[in-house]
Amino acid sequence: MAPPGSAHLNFTLGGLVMIGGVMGYVKKKSVMSAAGGLTFGGLLIGSGILISQGESYQGHALASGATGVMTAAMGQRFLSTGKFMPAGMVATLGAAGLAYNVKKTLEWMPTKDGT
């Protein structure tokens, strides 16, 4: 069964972040790039799995947190270095993911009556 449409962005973004982290390690021997890419990529893929299992609120909330931290950390790095690659690109992708996932988290937020 294919994952629901709202999980696709998180699976895609998670894969890109993981690949980027591995590329950072291969090119620059940056252990931080590998650790960050695998950690945050894994969190995003995990959020997609949660969404696919019907836990939409939890999945989008997890992705909101992960993309929020990515955006803040890499946005700060971009501002200090002025280099778009990789910091600016990751901050931009993170901001797009954050906006989408916050919107979806609010849509799926349980109501006070538990539904």
Backbone bond lengths (Angstrom), bond angles and torsions (degrees), N, CA, C in turn:
res aa  C-N    CA-C-N  psi(-1)  N-CA   C-N-CA  omega(-1)  CA-C   N-CA-C  phi
1 M - - - 1.451 - - 1.530 109.20 -
2 A 1.303 116.81 132.79 1.458 121.81 -179.64 1.528 110.58 -72.18
3 P 1.343 117.01 146.23 1.461 118.90 178.03 1.521 110.42 -67.00
4 P 1.339 116.32 153.96 1.465 118.71 177.63 1.527 110.63 -63.23
5 G 1.309 114.88 154.90 1.464 120.76 -176.63 1.514 114.50 -53.96
6 S 1.315 117.80 -34.92 1.458 119.27 -176.32 1.525 112.63 -73.06
7 A 1.331 118.81 -9.36 1.467 121.77 177.99 1.529 111.80 -89.85
8 H 1.317 117.93 -20.20 1.459 121.57 -173.82 1.522 112.83 -58.61
9 L 1.316 118.38 -43.82 1.462 120.40 -178.65 1.521 110.17 -60.36
10 N 1.321 117.69 -42.89 1.455 120.25 -177.31 1.523 112.01 -69.25
11 F 1.328 117.44 -38.23 1.459 119.48 174.95 1.533 110.82 -63.09
12 T 1.321 116.72 -44.87 1.464 121.35 -178.91 1.523 111.32 -65.41
13 L 1.317 116.37 -48.91 1.461 120.68 -179.38 1.527 110.33 -63.53
14 G 1.329 117.02 -40.37 1.461 120.49 177.81 1.521 111.94 -60.53
15 G 1.319 116.42 -44.22 1.462 120.35 178.15 1.515 112.18 -63.43
16 L 1.330 117.05 -43.19 1.466 120.96 179.07 1.525 111.62 -62.96
17 V 1.331 116.45 -42.53 1.459 120.76 -179.09 1.530 110.09 -65.93
18 M 1.328 117.04 -40.94 1.469 119.85 177.85 1.533 111.13 -63.71
19 I 1.314 116.54 -45.91 1.468 120.40 178.92 1.528 110.54 -61.58
20 G 1.324 116.45 -43.05 1.462 120.29 178.44 1.516 112.73 -61.60
21 G 1.315 117.06 -40.66 1.461 120.52 178.03 1.519 112.09 -64.25
22 V 1.323 116.27 -41.86 1.464 120.22 178.16 1.531 109.77 -66.51
23 M 1.330 117.45 -40.72 1.469 120.69 177.91 1.524 110.84 -61.59
24 G 1.339 116.83 -39.86 1.467 120.49 177.59 1.517 111.57 -61.59
25 Y 1.322 115.59 -37.08 1.463 118.92 177.97 1.527 110.94 -70.57
26 V 1.333 116.78 -44.98 1.460 120.73 -177.66 1.524 110.93 -63.94
27 K 1.332 117.46 -44.21 1.468 120.95 -176.04 1.520 113.22 -77.21
28 K 1.332 116.88 -43.64 1.471 120.61 -171.48 1.528 113.69 -116.83
29 K 1.341 116.34 2.31 1.468 121.29 -175.29 1.528 111.53 56.29
30 S 1.318 115.90 34.17 1.461 122.24 -179.24 1.526 110.01 -85.48
31 V 1.332 115.12 104.26 1.457 120.57 177.97 1.531 109.71 -65.89
32 M 1.324 117.35 -34.94 1.474 121.00 178.66 1.527 110.90 -63.46
33 S 1.313 117.94 -39.60 1.465 120.62 177.41 1.524 110.71 -62.66
34 A 1.321 115.73 -45.51 1.464 119.60 179.96 1.521 110.56 -63.90
35 A 1.327 116.94 -46.54 1.467 120.63 -178.56 1.528 110.87 -63.72
36 G 1.325 117.03 -45.48 1.462 120.99 179.42 1.514 112.08 -64.81
37 G 1.321 116.21 -45.26 1.459 120.36 -179.11 1.517 112.34 -63.48
38 L 1.323 115.98 -44.21 1.464 118.98 -179.29 1.526 111.37 -70.95
39 T 1.332 117.04 -37.38 1.467 120.25 179.48 1.522 111.59 -67.17
40 F 1.326 116.24 -55.01 1.460 118.86 -176.14 1.524 112.11 -72.85
41 G 1.324 117.53 -34.54 1.455 119.97 173.59 1.519 111.20 -62.37
42 G 1.331 115.75 -41.99 1.463 120.44 177.54 1.517 112.48 -63.34
43 L 1.330 116.41 -40.67 1.472 119.78 176.99 1.527 111.13 -62.32
44 L 1.326 116.68 -41.31 1.467 119.90 179.88 1.525 111.56 -68.24
45 I 1.312 117.46 -40.77 1.462 119.68 176.58 1.526 109.53 -66.08
46 G 1.320 117.14 -39.67 1.463 120.61 175.38 1.513 112.11 -59.59
47 S 1.340 116.71 -38.63 1.466 119.82 178.06 1.527 110.44 -65.51
48 G 1.329 116.71 -38.07 1.463 120.02 176.65 1.518 111.82 -63.80
49 I 1.320 116.39 -37.66 1.468 120.44 177.50 1.530 109.87 -65.22
50 L 1.331 117.45 -44.47 1.463 120.33 177.59 1.530 111.18 -57.71
51 I 1.323 115.97 -45.67 1.464 120.54 179.84 1.532 109.78 -61.27
52 S 1.331 116.36 -42.85 1.471 121.14 -179.94 1.521 112.49 -63.75
53 Q 1.335 116.80 -25.53 1.461 121.29 179.81 1.523 112.47 -92.45
54 G 1.331 116.74 11.64 1.457 120.91 176.86 1.518 114.48 87.89
55 E 1.310 117.38 7.14 1.467 121.91 178.75 1.534 108.63 -100.05
56 S 1.324 116.05 59.89 1.462 120.97 -173.08 1.519 113.18 -61.21
57 Y 1.328 117.10 -44.98 1.468 119.71 -179.13 1.533 110.34 -60.12
58 Q 1.334 116.59 -50.00 1.456 120.59 -177.84 1.530 111.48 -63.73
59 G 1.316 116.86 -41.41 1.460 121.23 -179.83 1.514 112.52 -63.79
60 H 1.325 116.21 -46.05 1.469 118.99 -179.91 1.525 111.19 -70.77
61 A 1.323 117.55 -32.97 1.468 120.18 176.87 1.536 109.92 -65.73
62 L 1.330 117.48 -43.33 1.466 121.25 177.02 1.525 110.61 -60.21
63 A 1.312 116.91 -46.15 1.465 120.85 -179.90 1.528 111.27 -65.71
64 S 1.328 117.50 -34.43 1.467 120.43 176.90 1.520 110.39 -62.14
65 G 1.317 116.45 -44.63 1.460 120.20 178.31 1.520 112.31 -63.49
66 A 1.321 116.12 -46.48 1.467 120.59 -178.43 1.527 111.29 -63.31
67 T 1.323 117.08 -46.70 1.467 119.31 -178.89 1.524 111.48 -71.17
68 G 1.318 117.09 -29.75 1.469 119.78 176.06 1.517 111.72 -63.81
69 V 1.330 116.48 -45.72 1.468 120.60 178.54 1.530 109.98 -65.84
70 M 1.333 117.34 -42.78 1.470 120.94 178.11 1.523 110.83 -58.54
71 T 1.324 116.38 -46.10 1.460 121.02 -178.10 1.521 111.16 -62.61
72 A 1.319 116.55 -46.53 1.466 120.47 -178.50 1.530 111.34 -64.75
73 A 1.328 117.06 -48.05 1.461 120.47 -176.61 1.529 111.92 -66.31
74 M 1.323 115.87 -48.65 1.463 118.47 -177.02 1.531 112.21 -77.06
75 G 1.332 116.60 -27.61 1.467 119.46 174.06 1.513 111.05 -64.94
76 Q 1.329 116.20 -41.65 1.464 120.77 177.26 1.536 110.28 -63.69
77 R 1.315 116.02 -41.77 1.465 119.97 178.84 1.527 110.79 -64.66
78 F 1.327 116.51 -41.92 1.466 120.02 177.87 1.531 111.10 -60.91
79 L 1.325 116.50 -43.48 1.466 119.61 179.88 1.523 111.96 -64.34
80 S 1.325 117.09 -33.98 1.469 118.79 -179.00 1.524 112.68 -79.94
81 T 1.337 117.81 -32.01 1.468 119.85 -177.88 1.526 112.78 -97.87
82 G 1.316 117.37 -29.10 1.455 121.43 -175.76 1.524 113.38 75.43
83 K 1.327 117.40 5.08 1.467 121.32 -178.86 1.525 109.59 -94.14
84 F 1.340 115.33 123.91 1.462 119.26 -178.66 1.523 111.76 -70.10
85 M 1.328 117.43 -35.30 1.467 120.61 -179.92 1.509 109.07 -105.16
86 P 1.284 117.91 126.97 1.449 129.04 -1.08 1.526 113.53 -94.88
87 A 1.346 116.73 -16.70 1.468 120.37 -169.85 1.527 113.11 -59.66
88 G 1.310 118.19 -47.25 1.458 121.12 -178.64 1.519 112.51 -65.01
89 M 1.325 115.83 -38.30 1.465 120.54 179.15 1.529 110.23 -65.88
90 V 1.323 117.24 -46.32 1.460 120.49 -179.39 1.530 110.14 -65.52
91 A 1.326 117.26 -39.60 1.466 120.43 177.84 1.525 110.92 -63.25
92 T 1.316 117.02 -40.37 1.463 121.30 179.49 1.529 111.21 -67.14
93 L 1.323 116.62 -46.93 1.469 119.97 177.60 1.527 110.63 -63.37
94 G 1.330 116.12 -39.56 1.460 120.56 178.19 1.522 111.57 -62.84
95 A 1.327 117.07 -42.26 1.468 120.86 179.96 1.528 111.10 -64.25
96 A 1.331 116.42 -40.42 1.470 119.77 177.21 1.526 110.24 -64.47
97 G 1.322 116.67 -44.15 1.456 120.95 177.76 1.525 111.74 -63.90
98 L 1.318 116.47 -38.86 1.466 120.95 178.73 1.520 110.73 -62.92
99 A 1.322 117.42 -48.47 1.468 120.90 -179.38 1.528 110.66 -58.95
100 Y 1.318 116.78 -46.73 1.464 121.18 -179.41 1.520 111.32 -63.34
101 N 1.312 117.19 -47.48 1.460 120.29 -175.01 1.524 112.64 -72.08
102 V 1.312 118.75 -33.21 1.477 119.77 174.76 1.525 109.06 -64.51
103 K 1.334 116.69 -43.77 1.469 120.13 177.87 1.528 110.43 -58.11
104 K 1.322 117.13 -46.73 1.468 121.10 -178.99 1.534 111.66 -68.92
105 T 1.328 117.49 -36.00 1.465 120.20 177.30 1.520 109.79 -61.16
106 L 1.314 116.48 -43.74 1.465 120.05 179.02 1.527 111.73 -65.56
107 E 1.326 116.95 -36.94 1.472 120.62 177.41 1.522 111.63 -64.08
108 W 1.315 117.59 -38.36 1.473 122.19 -174.92 1.518 113.39 -95.46
109 M 1.331 117.17 0.14 1.469 120.02 -178.48 1.531 110.68 -59.91
110 P 1.337 116.24 129.99 1.465 118.51 178.83 1.527 111.15 -62.88
111 T 1.310 115.64 147.04 1.468 120.31 177.26 1.520 109.71 -84.31
112 K 1.311 116.44 171.57 1.460 121.03 -178.61 1.525 112.05 -63.03
113 D 1.326 117.73 -26.70 1.467 119.67 -179.85 1.538 112.00 -84.78
114 G 1.362 116.80 6.36 1.448 121.19 173.78 1.511 116.15 89.04
115 T 1.320 118.76 3.73 1.469 120.24 -179.68 1.514 111.21 -97.16
